[in-house]
């Protein structure tokens, strides 16, 4: 199983919330409007339904088109999960990820026609406790869309 950190404050880098403008841009760009936020709190969720840290989206069935801004400390597991849920449930999934194009997870589950990718210009300033961070992310970001396949 996956062990989640006991205390969020020890991993502040995992507590970055998606700025709403980036979420809305992603939805419009891919023309996908997710109903399930798979990694959020009840306070910062961006969709009608959500999984909290306690509910752990990695152990759940993603039953609607989904939005994923996952804990980056464990991103590879989430990327693999998104890829598999897209195939299993035939749903659209949009993710906001670090553009770590050298990683195994990107090569196995994102690149080479496995998803659509939009690289964001500049560095994202995530929200922390509801307001925009002063400092931009240390990494470039990308929006990924695993698209449902129509039977």
Rosetta blueprint (number, residue, H / E / L):
1 X L
2 X L
3 X L
4 X L
5 X L
6 X L
7 X L
8 X H
9 X H
10 X H
11 X H
12 X H
13 X H
14 X H
15 X L
16 X L
17 X E
18 X L
19 X L
20 X H
21 X H
22 X H
23 X H
24 X H
25 X H
26 X H
27 X H
28 X H
29 X H
30 X H
31 X L
32 X L
33 X L
34 X L
35 X L
36 X E
37 X E
38 X L
39 X L
40 X L
41 X L
42 X L
43 X L
44 X L
45 X L
46 X L
47 X L
48 X L
49 X E
50 X E
51 X L
52 X L
53 X L
54 X L
55 X L
56 X L
57 X H
58 X H
59 X H
60 X L
61 X L
62 X L
63 X L
64 X L
65 X L
66 X E
67 X E
68 X E
69 X L
70 X L
71 X L
72 X H
73 X H
74 X H
75 X H
76 X H
77 X H
78 X H
79 X H
80 X H
81 X H
82 X H
83 X H
84 X H
85 X H
86 X H
87 X H
88 X H
89 X H
90 X L
91 X L
92 X L
93 X E
94 X E
95 X E
96 X E
97 X E
98 X E
99 X L
100 X L
101 X L
102 X L
103 X L
104 X H
105 X H
106 X H
107 X H
108 X H
109 X H
110 X L
111 X L
112 X L
113 X L
114 X L
115 X L
116 X E
117 X E
118 X E
119 X E
120 X L
121 X L
122 X L
123 X L
124 X L
125 X L
126 X L
127 X E
128 X E
129 X L
130 X L
131 X E
132 X E
133 X L
134 X L
135 X L
136 X L
137 X L
138 X L
139 X L
140 X L
141 X E
142 X E
143 X E
144 X E
145 X E
146 X E
147 X L
148 X L
149 X L
150 X L
151 X L
